[in-house]
Amino acid sequence: MLTKGAELWLDQRDPYGPLLGQGPGTFAYPPTALSWIALFVPFGGMSIWVWNGIQLAAWVLLIWRTRRTQLLLLIWTPLAIHFYLGQNTLMYTLVLWAVALMPRRGFLAGLAVAWALTKPQVVVVLVIWLLWRSWKEGTFWPFVGGIALGTLLLALPATLHDPEIWLRWFTALVDFRQKLVMRATWQGPWIILAVPSIYLWHRAGYGGWPWLLSALLIPYTSFYSMVVLLPSLRPHPLNRWTALGLFGTLLLFLVPQTEASLGWILTAYLALAWLINGGPQPAQRSMPPSERTLPEQR
């Protein structure tokens, strides 16, 4: 699905029109995403495997030294579904996680964030948080400059080819909204489950609030979007609460998925994230210094 829109664009056709017999709005990424997605078109049917391989390698590289117990999350339902569908929320999360680990966010970090903004509905909360951190660090303008230049470079190919593509993208967003259950986990009756989940998370002192808040505010119900919680998860192999949380996600996958149940299922993942981290008996409450930063950016 992801590369089909880029294929149409490369063939000088409209990527925001009907796609794979599903009508307009099926491809809803902004024009800034077309240039990097087009890089995977030559792989054809293998593109999903190449993309999943890149995401898996990036994840392992990021966690190997300090948080390799996260490999247990290969059986975490949101991540498993994410890989099965060949989605990309994981890579966006990893890029922003790496930027968050940097001691200072400068120009190069801004370039990375510009790429992440090609899926704004997932990363907008995290980008605002990173902007605030850069302001406190005194690197705000180099950081913003990197974001601006990166966005411009990503936008140029599609804009120069067809300036009206932006209007078609805005139109496609309307059709996209009609295809999905467009409610976040804090909306509707699901807040009944979200509030105690947040309270338990706070009582346990797990931190990672920007990631939790981002998961709460993603404006549509989809299992794979919950991988944005990944940087806040610390599974413990010998902790019975972790085992219970992972088992619970497997049971959730068996619940019939309807428009009425999807929100409840998605919000339940927040409560299960608390269990995965150790529930009321976390093995670790604070982050070791080695996990807080990456080598300083020059």
Contacts in CASP RR format, 6 or more apart in sequence:
PFRMAT RR
TARGET T0000
AUTHOR 0000-0000-0000
METHOD contacts of the structure
MODEL  1
MLTKGAELWLDQRDPYGPLLGQGPGTFAYPPTALSWIALFVPFGGMSIWV
WNGIQLAAWVLLIWRTRRTQLLLLIWTPLAIHFYLGQNTLMYTLVLWAVA
LMPRRGFLAGLAVAWALTKPQVVVVLVIWLLWRSWKEGTFWPFVGGIALG
TLLLALPATLHDPEIWLRWFTALVDFRQKLVMRATWQGPWIILAVPSIYL
WHRAGYGGWPWLLSALLIPYTSFYSMVVLLPSLRPHPLNRWTALGLFGTL
LLFLVPQTEASLGWILTAYLALAWLINGGPQPAQRSMPPSERTLPEQR
1 19 0 8 1.000
1 20 0 8 1.000
1 26 0 8 1.000
1 27 0 8 1.000
2 27 0 8 1.000
2 29 0 8 1.000
2 37 0 8 1.000
2 40 0 8 1.000
2 47 0 8 1.000
2 51 0 8 1.000
2 86 0 8 1.000
2 88 0 8 1.000
3 37 0 8 1.000
3 40 0 8 1.000
3 41 0 8 1.000
3 43 0 8 1.000
3 44 0 8 1.000
3 47 0 8 1.000
4 15 0 8 1.000
4 19 0 8 1.000
4 20 0 8 1.000
4 27 0 8 1.000
5 15 0 8 1.000
5 19 0 8 1.000
5 27 0 8 1.000
5 34 0 8 1.000
5 37 0 8 1.000
6 15 0 8 1.000
6 34 0 8 1.000
6 37 0 8 1.000
6 38 0 8 1.000
6 40 0 8 1.000
6 41 0 8 1.000
7 41 0 8 1.000
8 14 0 8 1.000
8 15 0 8 1.000
8 17 0 8 1.000
8 19 0 8 1.000
8 27 0 8 1.000
9 15 0 8 1.000
9 34 0 8 1.000
9 38 0 8 1.000
9 158 0 8 1.000
9 161 0 8 1.000
10 38 0 8 1.000
10 41 0 8 1.000
12 161 0 8 1.000
14 168 0 8 1.000
15 27 0 8 1.000
15 34 0 8 1.000
16 24 0 8 1.000
16 25 0 8 1.000
16 27 0 8 1.000
16 28 0 8 1.000
16 165 0 8 1.000
16 168 0 8 1.000
16 169 0 8 1.000
16 171 0 8 1.000
16 172 0 8 1.000
17 23 0 8 1.000
17 24 0 8 1.000
17 25 0 8 1.000
17 26 0 8 1.000
17 27 0 8 1.000
17 168 0 8 1.000
17 172 0 8 1.000
18 24 0 8 1.000
18 26 0 8 1.000
19 25 0 8 1.000
19 26 0 8 1.000
19 27 0 8 1.000
20 26 0 8 1.000
22 179 0 8 1.000
23 175 0 8 1.000
24 171 0 8 1.000
24 172 0 8 1.000
24 175 0 8 1.000
25 172 0 8 1.000
25 173 0 8 1.000
25 175 0 8 1.000
25 176 0 8 1.000
25 179 0 8 1.000
26 176 0 8 1.000
26 179 0 8 1.000
27 172 0 8 1.000
28 169 0 8 1.000
28 172 0 8 1.000
28 173 0 8 1.000
28 176 0 8 1.000
29 37 0 8 1.000
29 118 0 8 1.000
29 119 0 8 1.000
30 118 0 8 1.000
30 120 0 8 1.000
30 169 0 8 1.000
31 155 0 8 1.000
31 158 0 8 1.000
31 159 0 8 1.000
31 165 0 8 1.000
31 166 0 8 1.000
31 169 0 8 1.000
32 117 0 8 1.000
32 118 0 8 1.000
32 151 0 8 1.000
32 154 0 8 1.000
32 155 0 8 1.000
32 158 0 8 1.000
33 118 0 8 1.000
33 119 0 8 1.000
33 154 0 8 1.000
34 157 0 8 1.000
34 158 0 8 1.000
35 154 0 8 1.000
35 157 0 8 1.000
35 158 0 8 1.000
36 115 0 8 1.000
36 118 0 8 1.000
36 154 0 8 1.000
40 47 0 8 1.000
40 50 0 8 1.000
40 51 0 8 1.000
41 47 0 8 1.000
43 50 0 8 1.000
48 86 0 8 1.000
51 86 0 8 1.000
51 88 0 8 1.000
52 83 0 8 1.000
52 86 0 8 1.000
54 91 0 8 1.000
55 83 0 8 1.000
55 88 0 8 1.000
55 90 0 8 1.000
55 91 0 8 1.000
55 94 0 8 1.000
56 83 0 8 1.000
58 91 0 8 1.000
58 94 0 8 1.000
59 70 0 8 1.000
59 90 0 8 1.000
59 94 0 8 1.000
59 230 0 8 1.000
60 71 0 8 1.000
62 94 0 8 1.000
62 97 0 8 1.000
62 98 0 8 1.000
63 70 0 8 1.000
63 71 0 8 1.000
65 290 0 8 1.000
66 288 0 8 1.000
66 290 0 8 1.000
66 291 0 8 1.000
67 234 0 8 1.000
67 291 0 8 1.000
69 234 0 8 1.000
69 235 0 8 1.000
69 236 0 8 1.000
69 237 0 8 1.000
70 230 0 8 1.000
70 233 0 8 1.000
70 234 0 8 1.000
70 235 0 8 1.000
72 235 0 8 1.000
72 237 0 8 1.000
72 242 0 8 1.000
72 246 0 8 1.000
73 79 0 8 1.000
73 230 0 8 1.000
73 233 0 8 1.000
73 235 0 8 1.000
73 246 0 8 1.000
73 276 0 8 1.000
74 80 0 8 1.000
75 246 0 8 1.000
75 250 0 8 1.000
76 233 0 8 1.000
76 246 0 8 1.000
76 249 0 8 1.000
76 276 0 8 1.000
77 223 0 8 1.000
77 249 0 8 1.000
77 250 0 8 1.000
77 252 0 8 1.000
77 253 0 8 1.000
77 269 0 8 1.000
78 223 0 8 1.000
78 224 0 8 1.000
78 225 0 8 1.000
78 226 0 8 1.000
78 227 0 8 1.000
78 229 0 8 1.000
78 249 0 8 1.000
78 269 0 8 1.000
79 90 0 8 1.000
79 227 0 8 1.000
79 230 0 8 1.000
81 223 0 8 1.000
81 224 0 8 1.000
81 253 0 8 1.000
82 89 0 8 1.000
82 90 0 8 1.000
82 223 0 8 1.000
82 224 0 8 1.000
82 227 0 8 1.000
83 90 0 8 1.000
85 224 0 8 1.000
87 224 0 8 1.000
88 119 0 8 1.000
89 119 0 8 1.000
89 122 0 8 1.000
89 224 0 8 1.000
89 225 0 8 1.000
89 227 0 8 1.000
89 228 0 8 1.000
90 227 0 8 1.000
90 230 0 8 1.000
92 116 0 8 1.000
92 119 0 8 1.000
92 122 0 8 1.000
92 123 0 8 1.000
92 228 0 8 1.000
93 122 0 8 1.000
93 211 0 8 1.000
93 227 0 8 1.000
93 228 0 8 1.000
93 230 0 8 1.000
93 231 0 8 1.000
94 230 0 8 1.000
95 112 0 8 1.000
95 113 0 8 1.000
95 115 0 8 1.000
95 116 0 8 1.000
96 112 0 8 1.000
96 113 0 8 1.000
96 116 0 8 1.000
96 123 0 8 1.000
96 126 0 8 1.000
96 127 0 8 1.000
96 130 0 8 1.000
97 230 0 8 1.000
97 231 0 8 1.000
98 112 0 8 1.000
98 294 0 8 1.000
99 105 0 8 1.000
99 109 0 8 1.000
99 110 0 8 1.000
99 112 0 8 1.000
99 113 0 8 1.000
99 130 0 8 1.000
100 126 0 8 1.000
100 130 0 8 1.000
100 133 0 8 1.000
100 210 0 8 1.000
100 231 0 8 1.000
101 291 0 8 1.000
101 292 0 8 1.000
101 293 0 8 1.000
101 294 0 8 1.000
102 109 0 8 1.000
102 293 0 8 1.000
102 294 0 8 1.000
102 296 0 8 1.000
102 297 0 8 1.000
103 293 0 8 1.000
103 294 0 8 1.000
103 296 0 8 1.000
103 297 0 8 1.000
104 134 0 8 1.000
104 137 0 8 1.000
104 139 0 8 1.000
104 296 0 8 1.000
104 297 0 8 1.000
105 130 0 8 1.000
105 133 0 8 1.000
105 134 0 8 1.000
105 137 0 8 1.000
105 139 0 8 1.000
105 143 0 8 1.000
105 297 0 8 1.000
106 134 0 8 1.000
106 139 0 8 1.000
106 142 0 8 1.000
106 143 0 8 1.000
106 146 0 8 1.000
106 297 0 8 1.000
107 142 0 8 1.000
107 143 0 8 1.000
107 145 0 8 1.000
107 146 0 8 1.000
108 146 0 8 1.000
108 297 0 8 1.000
109 130 0 8 1.000
109 134 0 8 1.000
109 143 0 8 1.000
109 146 0 8 1.000
109 297 0 8 1.000
110 142 0 8 1.000
110 143 0 8 1.000
110 144 0 8 1.000
110 145 0 8 1.000
110 146 0 8 1.000
110 147 0 8 1.000
110 150 0 8 1.000
111 146 0 8 1.000
111 147 0 8 1.000
111 149 0 8 1.000
111 150 0 8 1.000
113 123 0 8 1.000
113 127 0 8 1.000
113 130 0 8 1.000
113 143 0 8 1.000
113 146 0 8 1.000
113 147 0 8 1.000
114 146 0 8 1.000
114 147 0 8 1.000
114 148 0 8 1.000
114 149 0 8 1.000
114 150 0 8 1.000
114 151 0 8 1.000
114 153 0 8 1.000
114 154 0 8 1.000
115 150 0 8 1.000
115 154 0 8 1.000
116 123 0 8 1.000
116 126 0 8 1.000
116 127 0 8 1.000
117 123 0 8 1.000
117 124 0 8 1.000
117 127 0 8 1.000
117 147 0 8 1.000
117 151 0 8 1.000
118 154 0 8 1.000
121 218 0 8 1.000
121 219 0 8 1.000
121 220 0 8 1.000
122 214 0 8 1.000
122 218 0 8 1.000
122 225 0 8 1.000
122 228 0 8 1.000
123 214 0 8 1.000
125 210 0 8 1.000
125 213 0 8 1.000
125 214 0 8 1.000
125 217 0 8 1.000
126 210 0 8 1.000
126 211 0 8 1.000
126 214 0 8 1.000
126 228 0 8 1.000
127 147 0 8 1.000
129 210 0 8 1.000
130 143 0 8 1.000
131 140 0 8 1.000
131 143 0 8 1.000
131 144 0 8 1.000
134 140 0 8 1.000
134 143 0 8 1.000
134 144 0 8 1.000
158 165 0 8 1.000
159 165 0 8 1.000
159 166 0 8 1.000
180 220 0 8 1.000
180 221 0 8 1.000
180 222 0 8 1.000
181 220 0 8 1.000
181 221 0 8 1.000
181 259 0 8 1.000
181 262 0 8 1.000
181 263 0 8 1.000
182 219 0 8 1.000
182 220 0 8 1.000
183 190 0 8 1.000
183 219 0 8 1.000
183 220 0 8 1.000
183 221 0 8 1.000
183 263 0 8 1.000
184 216 0 8 1.000
184 217 0 8 1.000
184 218 0 8 1.000
184 219 0 8 1.000
184 220 0 8 1.000
185 194 0 8 1.000
185 215 0 8 1.000
185 216 0 8 1.000
185 218 0 8 1.000
185 221 0 8 1.000
185 263 0 8 1.000
185 266 0 8 1.000
185 267 0 8 1.000
185 270 0 8 1.000
186 194 0 8 1.000
186 216 0 8 1.000
186 217 0 8 1.000
190 263 0 8 1.000
190 264 0 8 1.000
190 266 0 8 1.000
190 267 0 8 1.000
193 264 0 8 1.000
193 267 0 8 1.000
193 268 0 8 1.000
193 270 0 8 1.000
193 271 0 8 1.000
194 216 0 8 1.000
194 267 0 8 1.000
194 270 0 8 1.000
196 271 0 8 1.000
197 267 0 8 1.000
197 270 0 8 1.000
197 271 0 8 1.000
197 273 0 8 1.000
197 274 0 8 1.000
198 212 0 8 1.000
198 216 0 8 1.000
198 270 0 8 1.000
200 271 0 8 1.000
200 274 0 8 1.000
200 279 0 8 1.000
200 280 0 8 1.000
201 207 0 8 1.000
201 212 0 8 1.000
201 270 0 8 1.000
201 273 0 8 1.000
201 274 0 8 1.000
204 274 0 8 1.000
204 277 0 8 1.000
204 278 0 8 1.000
204 279 0 8 1.000
204 280 0 8 1.000
204 282 0 8 1.000
204 285 0 8 1.000
205 282 0 8 1.000
205 285 0 8 1.000
206 232 0 8 1.000
206 234 0 8 1.000
206 274 0 8 1.000
206 277 0 8 1.000
206 282 0 8 1.000
206 285 0 8 1.000
207 232 0 8 1.000
208 231 0 8 1.000
208 232 0 8 1.000
211 228 0 8 1.000
211 229 0 8 1.000
211 230 0 8 1.000
211 231 0 8 1.000
211 232 0 8 1.000
212 229 0 8 1.000
212 232 0 8 1.000
212 270 0 8 1.000
212 273 0 8 1.000
214 228 0 8 1.000
215 225 0 8 1.000
215 226 0 8 1.000
215 228 0 8 1.000
215 229 0 8 1.000
215 269 0 8 1.000
215 270 0 8 1.000
216 270 0 8 1.000
218 225 0 8 1.000
218 228 0 8 1.000
221 262 0 8 1.000
221 263 0 8 1.000
221 266 0 8 1.000
222 266 0 8 1.000
223 253 0 8 1.000
223 265 0 8 1.000
223 266 0 8 1.000
223 269 0 8 1.000
225 266 0 8 1.000
226 266 0 8 1.000
226 269 0 8 1.000
229 269 0 8 1.000
229 270 0 8 1.000
229 273 0 8 1.000
232 273 0 8 1.000
232 277 0 8 1.000
233 273 0 8 1.000
233 276 0 8 1.000
233 277 0 8 1.000
234 276 0 8 1.000
234 277 0 8 1.000
234 278 0 8 1.000
234 282 0 8 1.000
234 283 0 8 1.000
234 284 0 8 1.000
235 242 0 8 1.000
235 246 0 8 1.000
235 276 0 8 1.000
235 277 0 8 1.000
236 242 0 8 1.000
236 278 0 8 1.000
236 282 0 8 1.000
236 283 0 8 1.000
236 284 0 8 1.000
239 278 0 8 1.000
239 281 0 8 1.000
239 283 0 8 1.000
241 275 0 8 1.000
241 276 0 8 1.000
241 277 0 8 1.000
241 278 0 8 1.000
241 279 0 8 1.000
241 280 0 8 1.000
241 281 0 8 1.000
242 275 0 8 1.000
242 276 0 8 1.000
242 277 0 8 1.000
242 278 0 8 1.000
244 275 0 8 1.000
245 272 0 8 1.000
245 275 0 8 1.000
245 276 0 8 1.000
246 276 0 8 1.000
248 272 0 8 1.000
248 275 0 8 1.000
249 269 0 8 1.000
249 272 0 8 1.000
252 265 0 8 1.000
252 268 0 8 1.000
252 269 0 8 1.000
252 272 0 8 1.000
255 261 0 8 1.000
255 265 0 8 1.000
257 265 0 8 1.000
END
